[in-house]
Amino acid sequence: MKVVIAIDSLKGSLSSIEAGKAIKEGILRAINAEVVIKPLADGGEGTTEAFVEGFGGEYISVDVTGPLGKPVKATYGYLKESKTAIMEMAAASGITLVDPREKNPMKATSYGVGEMIKDAIKKGCRQFILGIGGSATNDGGIGMLAALGFEFLDSKGKAVSYDGEGLAHITSIKTDKVLKELRECKFKIACDVNNPLYGPNGATYVFGPQKGVTNEMKEILDNGMKNYAKVTKLFMKNDYAKEPGAGAAGGLGFACISYLNATLEPGISLILDAINLENDLKDADYVITGEGRLDYQTSMGKAPIGVAKLAKKYNCKVIALAGSVTKDAIKCNEEGIDAYFSILTQVVSLKEAMDKEIARSNIIQTTEQIFKLIKTIKEK
């Protein structure tokens, strides 16, 4: 029997790999099996951790410019053998780095993201996986690009401010100072939104308010995005303003596809491809997946459903484990999960349930009982 484990982290409790190892222990207590553990994330929070732990990488911390100009320490994952960097843009320019009382989308910059990329390039990275959720910025990604050597100039030939306010003043772009190594780099962007760069469904109008964009700012910033797109089309000879995902992360999606020749992919699809899960599923009998809370939202395409759909391609039986399970999680059965179980073995407080050792013990015990049942059925 072959069992593949690809479970998302139980946030605040067990990482993807920690949960995977606990599940493996439970399986082997019950039955003799070949067990493969794969790191799992959805391209958002926890992606860096999953890859570093899953592939024996290391964490790199670097001082960068925060969203409002103050220094912050950003951490990314580094896989030396494959020269791959795993990054979350929120580590450098995330909304959680800004005091809610100080939100300023006119001045917020993605410059720190570019500094993080530049650091990885210097360390030899040429493959990049970048999650772009949770941004504090609405600068179209010009901050990130400026850190990589792109120059955005006004009508007087002076550099504009690399923030939302600067977008409206761009009249020309210079590329002679761009890092030469960028040509050797490949960027895959985990992006789960389909919004264009500007307009009523664009970055400013849809995502701006949560970053502090007021009604008075909307038209100013959106017009700035239009100008930025117009000048980009003129100087870069491409036109991606209406591309699905261009409006992600305050326009960072647009910057990535227009200037870095990046591809935007749904987070879970990108991750499943990166961990080469499909290859391990081809001869697997069972797949164990899950996350901290299994509910209706899970069924809408979160990481466990991505695993389940891929597993069904090879007729694998799919079992999901979770810390908590809601009534509407039954929708997950329709999306490829054959059965799901809560790992809780008794009524405890949330704090106790999320305790690392308690969660580990619970997941081992639950898995052991599931596979004892499977063993009994197989022996009949």
C-alpha positions in Angstrom: 0.0 0.0 0.0 1.2 3.5 -0.9 -0.1 6.6 1.0 0.8 10.1 0.0 0.4 12.9 2.6 -0.1 16.4 1.4 -1.8 18.4 4.2 -1.8 22.2 4.7 -0.6 23.6 8.0 -2.9 23.7 11.0 -2.2 27.5 11.4 -1.1 28.4 14.9 -0.4 24.7 15.7 1.4 22.4 13.3 3.2 23.2 10.1 2.5 21.2 6.9 5.5 18.9 7.5 4.9 18.5 11.2 1.3 17.4 10.5 2.6 15.1 7.7 5.1 13.4 10.0 2.4 12.9 12.7 0.1 11.3 10.1 2.9 9.0 8.9 3.5 7.9 12.5 -0.2 7.1 12.9 -0.3 5.1 9.6 2.7 3.0 10.4 1.3 2.2 13.9 -1.6 0.6 12.2 -0.3 -0.9 8.9 2.8 -1.6 6.9 2.8 1.0 4.0 5.0 3.1 1.8 4.4 6.7 3.0 5.4 9.8 1.1 5.1 13.3 2.7 4.8 16.4 0.5 4.8 20.0 1.8 1.5 21.8 1.0 0.4 25.5 1.0 -1.8 27.6 -1.2 0.7 30.3 -2.2 -0.2 32.5 0.7 0.9 32.6 4.3 2.8 29.4 5.2 4.1 28.8 1.7 7.7 29.7 2.5 7.7 27.5 5.7 6.2 24.6 3.8 8.9 24.7 1.1 11.8 25.3 3.5 10.8 22.4 5.7 9.7 20.1 2.9 12.8 20.5 0.7 15.5 21.0 3.3 15.9 24.7 2.5 16.9 27.6 4.7 15.5 30.8 5.8 17.1 34.0 4.7 16.4 37.3 6.6 17.2 40.6 5.0 16.6 44.2 6.1 14.4 45.9 3.5 12.3 49.0 3.1 8.9 48.5 4.7 5.6 49.7 3.1 5.8 53.1 4.7 9.6 53.6 4.4 10.6 52.2 7.8 13.1 49.3 7.8 11.6 45.8 8.3 13.3 42.4 8.4 11.8 40.2 5.6 12.3 36.5 5.5 12.2 34.2 2.5 13.0 30.6 1.7 16.2 29.6 -0.2 16.6 26.2 -1.9 20.2 26.2 -2.8 20.3 23.1 -5.0 17.6 24.3 -7.4 18.6 28.0 -7.0 15.0 28.7 -6.0 13.6 31.5 -3.8 10.2 31.2 -2.1 8.8 34.5 -1.2 5.7 36.1 0.2 5.4 39.8 -0.8 3.6 40.4 2.5 6.9 39.8 4.3 8.3 43.0 2.9 5.2 45.1 2.0 2.3 43.4 3.8 -0.7 45.2 5.4 0.1 43.6 8.7 3.3 45.6 8.8 1.3 48.9 8.9 -0.4 50.3 12.0 -4.1 50.6 11.0 -4.0 54.2 12.0 -1.1 54.9 9.6 -2.4 53.4 6.4 -1.4 55.6 3.5 -2.0 54.0 0.1 -0.7 57.2 -1.6 2.7 56.7 0.0 2.9 52.9 0.5 5.6 51.3 -1.6 6.6 47.8 -2.7 10.3 48.7 -2.8 11.1 46.1 -0.2 9.8 43.3 -2.3 12.4 44.3 -5.0 15.1 44.4 -2.4 14.2 40.9 -1.3 14.4 39.7 -4.9 17.7 41.5 -5.4 19.2 39.8 -2.4 18.1 36.4 -3.6 19.6 37.1 -7.1 22.9 37.9 -5.4 22.8 34.6 -3.6 22.4 32.8 -7.0 18.7 32.3 -7.2 17.2 32.2 -10.7 13.9 30.5 -10.0 11.3 32.5 -8.0 7.9 31.5 -6.5 6.2 34.6 -5.2 2.9 34.8 -3.3 1.4 38.3 -3.6 -1.5 38.3 -1.1 -1.9 40.7 1.8 -0.3 43.8 0.4 -0.4 47.3 1.9 0.4 48.9 -1.4 -1.3 50.5 -4.4 1.8 51.5 -6.3 1.4 49.2 -9.4 4.6 47.5 -8.3 6.9 50.4 -9.4 8.5 50.3 -6.0 9.6 46.7 -6.5 10.7 47.5 -10.0 12.7 50.5 -8.9 14.7 48.4 -6.5 15.6 46.1 -9.4 16.9 49.0 -11.5 13.9 50.2 -13.5 13.6 54.0 -13.6 10.3 55.8 -13.8 10.7 59.4 -14.7 8.5 62.5 -14.8 8.3 65.1 -17.6 11.5 66.8 -16.2 13.5 63.5 -16.3 13.4 63.1 -12.5 12.5 59.9 -10.7 8.9 59.9 -9.5 8.1 58.8 -6.0 7.9 55.0 -6.0 4.4 54.8 -4.5 0.8 55.3 -5.5 1.2 59.0 -5.8 4.0 58.7 -8.3 2.0 56.7 -10.9 0.3 59.7 -12.3 3.6 61.5 -13.0 5.3 58.8 -15.0 6.1 60.0 -18.6 9.1 57.7 -19.5 10.9 54.6 -18.4 14.6 53.8 -18.4 16.0 50.2 -18.2 19.7 50.6 -18.6 20.3 50.2 -14.9 18.2 47.0 -14.5 20.0 44.1 -13.0 21.4 42.0 -15.8 20.7 38.8 -14.0 17.0 39.4 -14.3 17.1 38.0 -17.8 18.1 34.7 -16.4 15.3 34.6 -13.8 12.0 32.9 -14.1 9.1 34.2 -11.9 6.0 32.2 -11.0 3.4 34.3 -9.2 0.8 32.7 -7.0 -2.3 34.8 -7.7 -5.9 33.9 -6.9 -7.7 37.0 -8.1 -8.7 37.9 -11.6 -9.0 41.7 -11.4 -7.6 44.0 -14.1 -5.2 46.8 -13.3 -7.6 49.7 -13.3 -11.3 50.5 -13.6 -14.3 49.7 -11.4 -13.0 46.1 -11.0 -9.4 47.1 -10.7 -6.8 47.2 -7.9 -7.9 50.6 -6.5 -11.6 50.2 -6.4 -11.8 46.6 -5.3 -8.9 46.2 -2.9 -8.0 49.8 -2.1 -10.5 50.5 0.7 -8.9 47.8 3.0 -5.6 49.6 2.5 -7.0 53.0 3.4 -8.1 54.3 0.0 -10.8 56.9 0.6 -13.5 57.9 -1.9 -11.4 61.0 -2.6 -8.3 59.0 -3.4 -10.0 56.4 -5.7 -10.1 58.4 -8.9 -6.6 59.9 -8.4 -5.0 56.5 -7.9 -7.0 54.8 -10.6 -6.1 57.5 -13.1 -2.5 57.0 -12.0 -2.8 53.3 -12.8 -4.1 54.2 -16.3 -1.2 56.5 -16.9 1.2 53.8 -15.7 -0.3 51.3 -18.1 -0.2 53.7 -21.0 3.5 54.5 -20.5 4.3 50.8 -19.9 2.7 49.9 -23.2 4.7 52.6 -25.0 8.1 51.7 -23.6 7.8 48.0 -22.8 5.9 47.1 -26.0 3.3 45.0 -24.2 -0.2 45.6 -22.9 -1.3 43.5 -19.8 -3.5 46.1 -18.0 -6.7 44.0 -18.6 -5.0 40.6 -18.0 -6.7 38.7 -15.2 -4.7 39.2 -12.0 -3.0 42.4 -13.2 -4.7 44.2 -10.3 -3.5 41.8 -7.7 -1.5 43.2 -4.8 -2.1 46.9 -5.8 -1.0 46.2 -9.3 2.1 44.1 -8.4 0.6 41.4 -10.7 0.8 43.8 -13.6 4.4 44.8 -12.8 5.4 41.1 -12.7 4.0 40.1 -16.1 4.9 43.4 -17.8 8.4 43.8 -16.6 9.6 40.4 -15.3 8.0 38.2 -17.9 6.3 36.3 -15.1 3.4 33.9 -15.2 0.4 34.3 -12.9 -1.1 31.1 -11.7 -3.7 30.0 -9.1 -1.8 29.5 -5.9 -2.7 25.8 -5.4 -2.0 24.9 -9.0 1.5 26.5 -8.8 2.3 24.8 -5.5 1.1 21.3 -6.6 3.2 21.6 -9.8 6.3 22.9 -7.8 6.2 19.9 -5.3 5.6 17.5 -8.2 2.7 15.9 -6.4 1.2 14.3 -9.5 4.2 12.0 -10.0 3.7 10.5 -6.5 0.0 10.1 -7.0 0.3 7.9 -10.1 0.7 4.6 -8.1 -0.8 5.8 -4.7 -3.7 4.0 -3.0 -4.6 6.7 -0.5 -4.0 10.4 -0.2 -4.3 12.2 3.2 -4.9 16.0 3.0 -6.6 18.6 5.1 -6.1 21.9 7.0 -6.9 23.6 10.3 -10.6 24.1 9.6 -12.6 22.2 7.0 -15.7 24.1 5.8 -17.6 25.3 2.8 -14.8 27.7 1.8 -12.5 24.7 1.6 -14.7 23.3 -1.1 -14.4 26.4 -3.1 -10.9 25.5 -4.2 -8.5 25.7 -1.3 -5.4 23.5 -1.0 -7.1 20.2 0.1 -9.5 20.4 -2.9 -6.6 21.0 -5.2 -5.0 17.8 -3.9 -8.3 15.8 -4.1 -8.9 16.8 -7.7 -5.4 15.7 -8.7 -5.7 12.5 -6.8 -9.0 11.6 -8.5 -7.2 11.7 -11.8 -5.4 8.5 -10.6 -8.4 7.0 -8.7 -6.8 7.5 -5.3 -9.0 7.4 -2.3 -8.9 10.8 -0.5 -9.1 11.3 3.3 -9.1 14.7 4.9 -8.2 15.6 8.5 -8.8 18.9 10.2 -8.8 20.5 13.6 -12.4 21.5 13.3 -15.1 20.5 10.8 -18.3 22.5 10.1 -21.7 21.1 8.9 -21.3 22.7 5.5 -17.9 20.9 5.0 -20.0 18.1 3.5 -19.7 20.0 0.2 -16.1 18.8 0.2 -17.3 15.3 -0.6 -18.7 16.6 -3.9 -15.2 18.0 -4.7 -13.2 14.8 -4.4 -12.7 14.2 -0.7 -14.1 10.7 0.0 -14.3 11.2 3.8 -13.1 13.7 6.4 -12.5 13.6 10.1 -11.9 16.0 12.9 -8.8 15.1 14.9 -10.3 16.2 18.2 -10.6 13.3 20.7 -12.3 15.2 23.5 -13.9 18.5 24.3 -11.2 21.0 25.1 -10.6 24.8 24.8 -9.4 26.3 21.6 -6.0 27.0 23.2 -5.6 23.4 24.3 -6.7 22.1 20.9 -4.1 24.2 19.2 -1.3 23.2 21.5 1.4 21.7 19.3 1.9 18.5 21.4 -1.9 17.9 21.9 -2.6 18.5 18.2 0.3 16.1 17.2 -1.0 13.4 19.6 -4.6 13.8 18.3 -3.6 13.6 14.6 -1.5 10.4 15.3 -4.4 8.8 17.2 -7.0 9.7 14.6 -4.9 8.4 11.7 -4.0 5.2 13.5 -7.7 4.4 14.0 -8.6 5.2 10.4 -5.9 2.9 9.1 -6.7 0.1 11.5 -10.1 0.1 10.0 -8.6 0.1 6.5 -6.4 -2.8 7.5 -9.4 -4.8 8.8 -11.4 -4.2 5.7 -8.5 -5.3 3.5 -8.0 -8.5 5.5 -11.6 -9.6 5.0 
